[in-house]
Amino acid sequence: MNLVETLSGVAVRALPAAQLRWLRNGYRALRQRAAPLMRAIHRPFDAAQLQAHLRERLGPFEVLMVHCSVNNLQPMYTGGVADLLKALTELVGPERTLAMPAFYFGDPRDPSTTATFQRQPRFDLRRVPSQMGLLSEMFRRSRGVLCSRHPIYRVCALGPHAAELLRGHELADYPCGRSSPFDAMVARDTLIIGIGKPFEVLTQVHPAEDVLLESFPVPATPVAPVAMTLVDGDEQIAYTLRGRTLQWKRDMWRLRGLMPAGTLLEW
């Protein structure tokens, strides 16, 4: 873990939301002021160059799950969000499937996600925006993109496997367990990449927790279920949100030592 990742983790755990936003905004402003120096060191690139680079580095896949922060690509990235989405769509092509998270963790003014849904139990799957960045939200709104039916761990996908990956998410007992898109990805040759994101955001660790449940070797506390209504166009689906909170702290950085060589790549 580098110094920025270490300090970011400490800040997330220790600071209130308002102070965390202030700190992040200050960090982004500092990066912008240092833009000429950072571009001289790391060299600028556009969407086409990034696409060519990924073509060289990525192996074969059926599904490409993308976590991205355009802010973290600045100031080296010189293109726009639409350029990046177009480059990724072209990279995947019509024979494979592009997927992105469109997660929603509640109103930041509420103390928890559960509190948001207790206050507002109707969740409009088509209207509530993604909180996973502008690229994710632009993808969610793109023509032909399908979205899974879950109020928190909603996944969007485009391509021949999209319907298969997303079908039945609202029937899953737990958000990343059986019948979830994350479980469906296990059955496909799936690559998960972070662009401007460290592997700390790897949602794919959660299926192990949600599939094994009591067999997972970490004690967990059930979260009180919340009765909700999912709205998908003219359709309304009665839904019960269930979850579990692990009692131990998750240390994603240990994946470097746990995963076989060649399966976790960073550059």
Disulfide bonds with the S-S distance in Angstrom:
none
